[in-house]
Amino acid sequence: MTDNKPQFEQRNNSGVLFKNAYKTSDRHPDYTGNAKIDDNEYKIAAWTKTSAKGTRFLSVVFTNKDDLHPMGVGKPQAVDNRSTDEILDDEIKY
């Protein structure tokens, strides 16, 4: 079955946030989403916080999608192309 709905395309200099249905810890964001700024794509994470004066606000973090691990979590690790002997020689000090 083919879905004929047009695929959503994020407009430049705009973004969307959705309530995080997978939040299981206070460290997880309350809201997550996507943004496109100057033609660069970002993941957005936002936490609801309260200031010292009692004013509620959103604390927002933008992470460039190019900096994300392929599974969407954290930064990708740099590939170490050295041989095992080179790594061991570099790390073991006698």
MMTF fields as JSON, N, C-alpha, C and O atoms, coordinates in Angstrom:
{
  "mmtfVersion": "1.0.0",
  "mmtfProducer": "UNKNOWN",
  "numBonds": 375,
  "numAtoms": 376,
  "numGroups": 94,
  "numChains": 1,
  "numModels": 1,
  "chainsPerModel": [1],
  "groupsPerChain": [94],
  "chainIdList": ["A"],
  "bondAtomList": [4, 2, 8, 6, 12, 10, 16, 14, 20, 18, 24, 22, 28, 26, 32, 30, 36, 34, 40, 38, 44, 42, 48, 46, 52, 50, 56, 54, 60, 58, 64, 62, 68, 66, 72, 70, 76, 74, 80, 78, 84, 82, 88, 86, 92, 90, 96, 94, 100, 98, 104, 102, 108, 106, 112, 110, 116, 114, 120, 118, 124, 122, 128, 126, 132, 130, 136, 134, 140, 138, 144, 142, 148, 146, 152, 150, 156, 154, 160, 158, 164, 162, 168, 166, 172, 170, 176, 174, 180, 178, 184, 182, 188, 186, 192, 190, 196, 194, 200, 198, 204, 202, 208, 206, 212, 210, 216, 214, 220, 218, 224, 222, 228, 226, 232, 230, 236, 234, 240, 238, 244, 242, 248, 246, 252, 250, 256, 254, 260, 258, 264, 262, 268, 266, 272, 270, 276, 274, 280, 278, 284, 282, 288, 286, 292, 290, 296, 294, 300, 298, 304, 302, 308, 306, 312, 310, 316, 314, 320, 318, 324, 322, 328, 326, 332, 330, 336, 334, 340, 338, 344, 342, 348, 346, 352, 350, 356, 354, 360, 358, 364, 362, 368, 366, 372, 370],
  "bondOrderList": [1, 1, 1, 1, 1, 1, 1, 1, 1, 1, 1, 1, 1, 1, 1, 1, 1, 1, 1, 1, 1, 1, 1, 1, 1, 1, 1, 1, 1, 1, 1, 1, 1, 1, 1, 1, 1, 1, 1, 1, 1, 1, 1, 1, 1, 1, 1, 1, 1, 1, 1, 1, 1, 1, 1, 1, 1, 1, 1, 1, 1, 1, 1, 1, 1, 1, 1, 1, 1, 1, 1, 1, 1, 1, 1, 1, 1, 1, 1, 1, 1, 1, 1, 1, 1, 1, 1, 1, 1, 1, 1, 1, 1],
  "groupList": [{"groupName": "MET", "atomNameList": ["N", "CA", "C", "O"], "elementList": ["N", "C", "C", "O"], "formalChargeList": [0, 0, 0, 0], "bondAtomList": [1, 0, 2, 1, 3, 2], "bondOrderList": [1, 1, 2], "singleLetterCode": "M", "chemCompType": "L-PEPTIDE LINKING"}, {"groupName": "THR", "atomNameList": ["N", "CA", "C", "O"], "elementList": ["N", "C", "C", "O"], "formalChargeList": [0, 0, 0, 0], "bondAtomList": [1, 0, 2, 1, 3, 2], "bondOrderList": [1, 1, 2], "singleLetterCode": "T", "chemCompType": "L-PEPTIDE LINKING"}, {"groupName": "ASP", "atomNameList": ["N", "CA", "C", "O"], "elementList": ["N", "C", "C", "O"], "formalChargeList": [0, 0, 0, 0], "bondAtomList": [1, 0, 2, 1, 3, 2], "bondOrderList": [1, 1, 2], "singleLetterCode": "D", "chemCompType": "L-PEPTIDE LINKING"}, {"groupName": "ASN", "atomNameList": ["N", "CA", "C", "O"], "elementList": ["N", "C", "C", "O"], "formalChargeList": [0, 0, 0, 0], "bondAtomList": [1, 0, 2, 1, 3, 2], "bondOrderList": [1, 1, 2], "singleLetterCode": "N", "chemCompType": "L-PEPTIDE LINKING"}, {"groupName": "LYS", "atomNameList": ["N", "CA", "C", "O"], "elementList": ["N", "C", "C", "O"], "formalChargeList": [0, 0, 0, 0], "bondAtomList": [1, 0, 2, 1, 3, 2], "bondOrderList": [1, 1, 2], "singleLetterCode": "K", "chemCompType": "L-PEPTIDE LINKING"}, {"groupName": "PRO", "atomNameList": ["N", "CA", "C", "O"], "elementList": ["N", "C", "C", "O"], "formalChargeList": [0, 0, 0, 0], "bondAtomList": [1, 0, 2, 1, 3, 2], "bondOrderList": [1, 1, 2], "singleLetterCode": "P", "chemCompType": "L-PEPTIDE LINKING"}, {"groupName": "GLN", "atomNameList": ["N", "CA", "C", "O"], "elementList": ["N", "C", "C", "O"], "formalChargeList": [0, 0, 0, 0], "bondAtomList": [1, 0, 2, 1, 3, 2], "bondOrderList": [1, 1, 2], "singleLetterCode": "Q", "chemCompType": "L-PEPTIDE LINKING"}, {"groupName": "PHE", "atomNameList": ["N", "CA", "C", "O"], "elementList": ["N", "C", "C", "O"], "formalChargeList": [0, 0, 0, 0], "bondAtomList": [1, 0, 2, 1, 3, 2], "bondOrderList": [1, 1, 2], "singleLetterCode": "F", "chemCompType": "L-PEPTIDE LINKING"}, {"groupName": "GLU", "atomNameList": ["N", "CA", "C", "O"], "elementList": ["N", "C", "C", "O"], "formalChargeList": [0, 0, 0, 0], "bondAtomList": [1, 0, 2, 1, 3, 2], "bondOrderList": [1, 1, 2], "singleLetterCode": "E", "chemCompType": "L-PEPTIDE LINKING"}, {"groupName": "ARG", "atomNameList": ["N", "CA", "C", "O"], "elementList": ["N", "C", "C", "O"], "formalChargeList": [0, 0, 0, 0], "bondAtomList": [1, 0, 2, 1, 3, 2], "bondOrderList": [1, 1, 2], "singleLetterCode": "R", "chemCompType": "L-PEPTIDE LINKING"}, {"groupName": "SER", "atomNameList": ["N", "CA", "C", "O"], "elementList": ["N", "C", "C", "O"], "formalChargeList": [0, 0, 0, 0], "bondAtomList": [1, 0, 2, 1, 3, 2], "bondOrderList": [1, 1, 2], "singleLetterCode": "S", "chemCompType": "L-PEPTIDE LINKING"}, {"groupName": "GLY", "atomNameList": ["N", "CA", "C", "O"], "elementList": ["N", "C", "C", "O"], "formalChargeList": [0, 0, 0, 0], "bondAtomList": [1, 0, 2, 1, 3, 2], "bondOrderList": [1, 1, 2], "singleLetterCode": "G", "chemCompType": "PEPTIDE LINKING"}, {"groupName": "VAL", "atomNameList": ["N", "CA", "C", "O"], "elementList": ["N", "C", "C", "O"], "formalChargeList": [0, 0, 0, 0], "bondAtomList": [1, 0, 2, 1, 3, 2], "bondOrderList": [1, 1, 2], "singleLetterCode": "V", "chemCompType": "L-PEPTIDE LINKING"}, {"groupName": "LEU", "atomNameList": ["N", "CA", "C", "O"], "elementList": ["N", "C", "C", "O"], "formalChargeList": [0, 0, 0, 0], "bondAtomList": [1, 0, 2, 1, 3, 2], "bondOrderList": [1, 1, 2], "singleLetterCode": "L", "chemCompType": "L-PEPTIDE LINKING"}, {"groupName": "ALA", "atomNameList": ["N", "CA", "C", "O"], "elementList": ["N", "C", "C", "O"], "formalChargeList": [0, 0, 0, 0], "bondAtomList": [1, 0, 2, 1, 3, 2], "bondOrderList": [1, 1, 2], "singleLetterCode": "A", "chemCompType": "L-PEPTIDE LINKING"}, {"groupName": "TYR", "atomNameList": ["N", "CA", "C", "O"], "elementList": ["N", "C", "C", "O"], "formalChargeList": [0, 0, 0, 0], "bondAtomList": [1, 0, 2, 1, 3, 2], "bondOrderList": [1, 1, 2], "singleLetterCode": "Y", "chemCompType": "L-PEPTIDE LINKING"}, {"groupName": "HIS", "atomNameList": ["N", "CA", "C", "O"], "elementList": ["N", "C", "C", "O"], "formalChargeList": [0, 0, 0, 0], "bondAtomList": [1, 0, 2, 1, 3, 2], "bondOrderList": [1, 1, 2], "singleLetterCode": "H", "chemCompType": "L-PEPTIDE LINKING"}, {"groupName": "ILE", "atomNameList": ["N", "CA", "C", "O"], "elementList": ["N", "C", "C", "O"], "formalChargeList": [0, 0, 0, 0], "bondAtomList": [1, 0, 2, 1, 3, 2], "bondOrderList": [1, 1, 2], "singleLetterCode": "I", "chemCompType": "L-PEPTIDE LINKING"}, {"groupName": "TRP", "atomNameList": ["N", "CA", "C", "O"], "elementList": ["N", "C", "C", "O"], "formalChargeList": [0, 0, 0, 0], "bondAtomList": [1, 0, 2, 1, 3, 2], "bondOrderList": [1, 1, 2], "singleLetterCode": "W", "chemCompType": "L-PEPTIDE LINKING"}],
  "groupTypeList": [0, 1, 2, 3, 4, 5, 6, 7, 8, 6, 9, 3, 3, 10, 11, 12, 13, 7, 4, 3, 14, 15, 4, 1, 10, 2, 9, 16, 5, 2, 15, 1, 11, 3, 14, 4, 17, 2, 2, 3, 8, 15, 4, 17, 14, 14, 18, 1, 4, 1, 10, 14, 4, 11, 1, 9, 7, 13, 10, 12, 12, 7, 1, 3, 4, 2, 2, 13, 16, 5, 0, 11, 12, 11, 4, 5, 6, 14, 12, 2, 3, 9, 10, 1, 2, 8, 17, 13, 2, 2, 8, 17, 4, 15],
  "groupIdList": [1, 2, 3, 4, 5, 6, 7, 8, 9, 10, 11, 12, 13, 14, 15, 16, 17, 18, 19, 20, 21, 22, 23, 24, 25, 26, 27, 28, 29, 30, 31, 32, 33, 34, 35, 36, 37, 38, 39, 40, 41, 42, 43, 44, 45, 46, 47, 48, 49, 50, 51, 52, 53, 54, 55, 56, 57, 58, 59, 60, 61, 62, 63, 64, 65, 66, 67, 68, 69, 70, 71, 72, 73, 74, 75, 76, 77, 78, 79, 80, 81, 82, 83, 84, 85, 86, 87, 88, 89, 90, 91, 92, 93, 94],
  "secStructList": [7, 7, 7, 7, 1, 7, 7, 7, 7, 7, 7, 6, 6, 3, 3, 3, 3, 3, 3, 7, 6, 6, 7, 7, 1, 6, 6, 1, 7, 1, 3, 3, 3, 3, 3, 3, 3, 6, 6, 3, 3, 3, 3, 3, 3, 3, 3, 3, 3, 3, 7, 6, 6, 1, 7, 3, 3, 3, 3, 3, 3, 3, 3, 3, 4, 4, 4, 1, 7, 6, 6, 1, 1, 1, 7, 7, 7, 7, 7, 7, 7, 7, 7, 2, 2, 2, 2, 2, 2, 2, 2, 7, 7, 7],
  "xCoordList": [0.844, 0.0, 0.892, 1.802, 0.65, 1.464, 0.78, -0.413, 1.543, 1.032, 1.326, 2.49, 0.291, 0.465, 0.613, 0.644, 0.703, 0.869, 2.242, 3.227, 2.33, 3.658, 4.478, 3.948, 5.774, 6.654, 6.877, 7.065, 6.856, 7.058, 8.477, 9.424, 8.635, 9.96, 10.069, 9.281, 11.057, 11.268, 11.678, 12.621, 10.966, 11.334, 12.584, 12.843, 13.352, 14.578, 14.251, 13.244, 15.111, 14.984, 13.686, 13.043, 13.322, 12.149, 12.394, 13.33, 11.563, 11.707, 10.408, 9.431, 10.401, 9.23, 9.682, 10.775, 8.832, 9.073, 7.854, 6.718, 8.093, 7.031, 7.328, 8.491, 6.287, 6.468, 7.181, 6.812, 8.201, 9.014, 8.256, 8.149, 7.734, 6.958, 7.854, 7.355, 9.182, 10.112, 10.87, 11.83, 10.461, 11.15, 10.955, 9.827, 12.074, 12.012, 12.889, 12.973, 13.547, 14.457, 14.4, 14.071, 14.722, 14.757, 15.817, 15.733, 16.813, 17.879, 17.414, 18.0, 16.376, 15.85, 15.088, 14.457, 15.139, 14.426, 12.915, 12.386, 12.22, 10.757, 10.178, 9.096, 10.924, 10.492, 11.668, 12.816, 11.383, 12.399, 11.844, 10.629, 12.732, 12.272, 13.421, 14.552, 13.096, 14.047, 13.964, 12.933, 15.063, 15.097, 16.005, 16.888, 15.77, 16.635, 17.013, 16.162, 18.306, 18.796, 19.922, 20.91, 19.766, 20.746, 21.082, 22.245, 20.041, 20.147, 20.91, 21.266, 21.173, 21.775, 20.687, 19.875, 20.667, 19.645, 20.137, 21.283, 19.246, 19.564, 18.518, 17.35, 18.946, 18.031, 17.883, 18.846, 16.68, 16.411, 16.017, 15.267, 16.535, 16.122, 15.785, 16.531, 14.658, 14.24, 13.747, 13.042, 14.14, 13.738, 12.941, 13.313, 11.842, 11.063, 11.753, 11.978, 12.092, 12.781, 12.095, 11.239, 12.482, 11.949, 13.115, 14.05, 13.05, 14.128, 14.083, 13.127, 15.121, 15.193, 14.02, 13.605, 13.485, 12.341, 10.997, 9.946, 11.03, 9.793, 9.192, 8.089, 9.894, 9.398, 9.743, 10.897, 8.742, 8.984, 9.534, 9.12, 10.486, 11.074, 11.541, 11.584, 11.895, 12.461, 13.953, 14.379, 14.745, 16.172, 16.353, 15.945, 16.966, 16.997, 18.428, 19.308, 18.652, 19.945, 19.735, 18.847, 20.566, 20.549, 21.814, 22.913, 21.67, 22.808, 22.762, 21.778, 23.831, 23.886, 23.764, 24.465, 22.88, 22.676, 23.947, 24.104, 24.867, 26.134, 27.016, 27.914, 26.776, 27.573, 27.0, 27.578, 25.881, 25.242, 25.764, 26.154, 25.76, 26.05, 24.96, 23.836, 25.248, 24.22, 22.941, 21.876, 23.026, 21.828, 21.129, 20.125, 21.649, 21.001, 21.402, 20.792, 22.417, 22.809, 24.272, 25.126, 24.572, 25.956, 26.719, 26.179, 27.972, 28.83, 29.472, 29.764, 29.69, 30.359, 31.816, 32.472, 32.29, 33.681, 34.562, 34.185, 35.731, 36.682, 37.204, 37.484, 37.332, 37.809, 39.321, 40.052, 39.78, 41.205, 41.678, 41.375, 42.417, 42.859, 44.208, 44.761, 44.744, 46.029, 45.865, 44.779, 46.977, 46.961, 46.943, 47.224, 46.616, 46.611, 47.99, 48.092, 49.05, 50.413, 50.707, 51.318, 50.275, 50.501, 49.757, 50.291, 48.536, 47.741, 48.402, 48.552, 48.8, 49.434, 50.752, 51.046, 51.552, 52.826, 52.603, 53.399, 51.532, 51.231, 50.732, 50.986, 50.028, 49.372, 50.12, 49.905, 50.974, 51.672, 53.012, 53.858, 53.198, 54.461, 55.152, 54.557, 56.392, 57.145, 57.931, 58.623],
  "yCoordList": [-1.177, 0.0, 1.244, 1.347, 2.157, 3.349, 4.529, 4.763, 5.267, 6.471, 7.653, 7.957, 8.321, 9.409, 10.769, 11.785, 10.814, 12.091, 12.664, 11.925, 13.96, 14.539, 14.492, 14.698, 14.22, 14.159, 15.569, 16.509, 15.713, 17.016, 17.487, 16.721, 18.73, 19.317, 20.525, 21.466, 20.487, 21.581, 22.833, 22.806, 23.936, 25.212, 25.754, 25.471, 26.532, 27.109, 28.086, 28.793, 28.115, 28.993, 28.767, 29.71, 27.494, 27.128, 25.774, 25.062, 25.429, 24.155, 23.711, 24.459, 22.49, 21.927, 21.213, 20.649, 21.242, 20.518, 19.674, 20.101, 18.478, 17.575, 17.118, 16.999, 16.862, 16.327, 14.985, 14.154, 14.772, 13.563, 12.403, 12.328, 11.507, 10.361, 9.29, 8.366, 9.407, 8.395, 8.843, 8.186, 9.934, 10.453, 9.497, 9.208, 9.01, 8.108, 8.608, 7.968, 9.758, 10.306, 11.829, 12.396, 12.495, 13.961, 14.511, 15.662, 13.694, 14.127, 14.129, 14.818, 13.369, 13.337, 14.63, 15.18, 15.128, 16.365, 16.19, 15.104, 17.289, 17.279, 17.327, 16.801, 17.972, 18.118, 17.811, 18.092, 17.234, 16.985, 17.377, 17.446, 17.633, 17.998, 18.248, 17.819, 18.963, 19.251, 20.715, 21.362, 21.23, 22.598, 22.637, 21.796, 23.628, 23.881, 25.351, 26.229, 25.613, 26.978, 27.187, 26.454, 28.186, 28.461, 27.195, 26.923, 26.43, 25.186, 24.07, 23.083, 24.196, 23.126, 22.509, 23.225, 21.171, 20.476, 20.213, 19.819, 20.438, 20.277, 19.423, 19.414, 18.706, 18.07, 19.056, 19.72, 19.151, 20.063, 19.237, 18.267, 19.636, 19.071, 20.253, 21.231, 20.162, 21.271, 20.732, 19.725, 21.436, 21.084, 22.23, 23.391, 21.929, 22.933, 23.177, 22.241, 24.442, 24.79, 25.974, 26.623, 26.246, 27.382, 28.227, 27.714, 29.539, 30.444, 30.651, 30.249, 31.282, 31.571, 32.448, 32.385, 33.264, 34.132, 33.448, 34.057, 32.174, 31.42, 31.474, 30.973, 32.072, 32.147, 30.86, 30.43, 30.242, 29.022, 29.386, 30.376, 28.565, 28.798, 27.484, 26.465, 27.507, 26.349, 26.558, 27.602, 25.576, 25.555, 24.672, 23.511, 25.217, 24.544, 24.274, 25.121, 23.078, 22.7, 22.29, 21.496, 22.845, 22.479, 21.681, 22.112, 20.517, 19.701, 19.469, 18.946, 19.862, 19.677, 18.19, 17.378, 17.819, 16.403, 15.734, 14.523, 16.508, 15.936, 15.501, 14.679, 16.04, 15.703, 14.539, 14.142, 13.985, 12.893, 11.54, 11.356, 10.611, 9.214, 8.707, 9.205, 7.735, 7.219, 6.748, 6.753, 6.341, 5.917, 7.104, 6.925, 8.318, 9.515, 9.913, 10.81, 9.266, 9.545, 9.931, 9.195, 11.069, 11.478, 11.767, 11.673, 12.117, 12.412, 11.131, 10.217, 11.07, 9.881, 9.833, 10.864, 8.651, 8.462, 8.555, 8.08, 9.166, 9.204, 7.785, 7.072, 7.387, 6.05, 6.006, 6.846, 5.004, 4.813, 3.716, 2.542, 4.087, 3.129, 2.494, 1.779, 2.747, 2.151, 0.657, 0.179, -0.071, -1.504, -1.678, -0.737, -2.873, -3.174, -2.931, -2.391, -3.32, -3.108, -1.621, -1.225, -0.794, 0.651, 1.235, 2.084, 0.785, 1.283, 0.881, 1.705, -0.392, -0.865, -0.157, 0.211, 0.04, 0.748, 2.174, 2.709, 2.785, 4.174, 4.323, 5.347, 3.321, 3.457, 2.814, 3.202, 1.863, 1.175, 1.834, 1.874, 2.344, 2.982, 2.077, 1.715, 1.719, 0.835, 1.613, 1.028],
  "zCoordList": [0.0, 0.0, 0.0, 0.822, -0.88, -1.013, -0.344, -0.542, 0.447, 1.103, 0.185, -0.074, -0.309, -1.261, -0.598, -1.292, 0.722, 1.402, 1.082, 1.074, 0.821, 0.585, 1.864, 2.956, 1.728, 2.886, 3.414, 2.64, 4.748, 5.373, 5.135, 5.313, 4.739, 4.576, 5.488, 5.393, 6.374, 7.318, 6.563, 5.773, 6.808, 6.197, 6.872, 8.041, 6.129, 6.663, 7.788, 7.74, 8.795, 9.966, 10.737, 11.199, 10.861, 11.656, 12.306, 11.941, 13.256, 13.94, 14.573, 14.602, 15.08, 15.75, 17.016, 17.064, 18.042, 19.29, 19.611, 19.4, 20.121, 20.544, 21.965, 22.349, 22.745, 24.087, 23.97, 23.14, 24.799, 24.755, 25.403, 26.627, 24.576, 25.055, 25.679, 26.321, 25.495, 25.983, 27.231, 27.632, 27.843, 29.031, 30.207, 30.607, 30.753, 31.904, 33.047, 34.095, 32.842, 33.831, 33.766, 32.725, 34.887, 34.892, 33.949, 33.521, 33.623, 32.712, 31.254, 30.42, 30.945, 29.586, 29.305, 30.208, 28.057, 27.75, 27.842, 27.604, 28.197, 28.23, 26.815, 26.553, 25.907, 24.516, 23.599, 23.941, 22.433, 21.423, 20.065, 19.879, 19.123, 17.789, 16.843, 17.069, 15.768, 14.709, 14.326, 14.509, 13.791, 13.272, 12.059, 11.891, 11.223, 10.074, 10.135, 9.995, 10.347, 10.503, 9.498, 9.499, 8.646, 7.583, 6.797, 6.497, 6.472, 5.695, 6.393, 5.748, 7.689, 8.488, 9.352, 9.939, 9.432, 10.207, 11.626, 11.838, 12.596, 14.01, 14.704, 14.315, 15.735, 16.683, 17.83, 18.212, 18.378, 19.494, 20.716, 20.611, 21.872, 23.158, 24.059, 24.111, 24.77, 25.638, 26.974, 27.039, 28.046, 29.402, 29.987, 29.814, 30.682, 31.393, 32.723, 33.49, 33.004, 34.244, 34.901, 34.301, 36.141, 36.884, 37.381, 37.997, 37.105, 37.532, 39.034, 39.696, 39.571, 41.005, 41.451, 42.609, 40.542, 40.868, 40.63, 40.829, 40.202, 40.03, 38.636, 38.423, 37.685, 36.315, 35.575, 35.577, 34.941, 34.172, 32.805, 32.202, 32.31, 30.993, 30.398, 31.086, 29.105, 28.434, 28.245, 27.752, 28.632, 28.366, 27.13, 27.135, 26.067, 24.776, 24.329, 24.483, 23.772, 23.217, 21.753, 21.443, 20.861, 19.455, 19.164, 19.515, 18.523, 18.146, 16.646, 16.123, 15.95, 14.511, 14.203, 14.806, 13.268, 12.955, 12.457, 12.61, 11.858, 11.394, 12.556, 12.373, 13.754, 14.931, 15.719, 16.731, 15.284, 16.015, 15.561, 14.409, 16.487, 16.197, 15.251, 15.313, 14.377, 13.459, 14.147, 13.529, 15.412, 16.136, 16.787, 17.476, 16.577, 17.091, 18.491, 19.074, 19.049, 20.431, 20.484, 19.988, 21.074, 21.286, 20.011, 18.908, 20.176, 19.036, 18.517, 19.289, 17.206, 16.685, 17.141, 17.286, 17.355, 17.747, 16.5, 15.429, 16.647, 15.542, 15.332, 16.296, 14.094, 13.78, 13.971, 13.446, 14.738, 14.972, 14.034, 14.247, 13.002, 11.993, 12.303, 11.467, 13.498, 13.855, 14.109, 14.437, 13.947, 14.248, 15.766, 16.508, 16.216, 17.649, 18.252, 19.354, 17.55, 18.059, 18.235, 19.228, 17.278, 17.385, 18.582, 19.295, 18.799, 19.928, 21.242, 22.144, 21.35, 22.581, 22.831, 23.969, 21.792, 21.944, 22.419, 23.191, 21.963, 22.295, 23.731, 24.365, 24.254, 25.549, 26.707, 27.855, 26.451, 27.538, 27.765, 26.871, 28.951, 29.329, 30.351, 31.367, 30.083, 30.978, 31.977, 32.809]
}
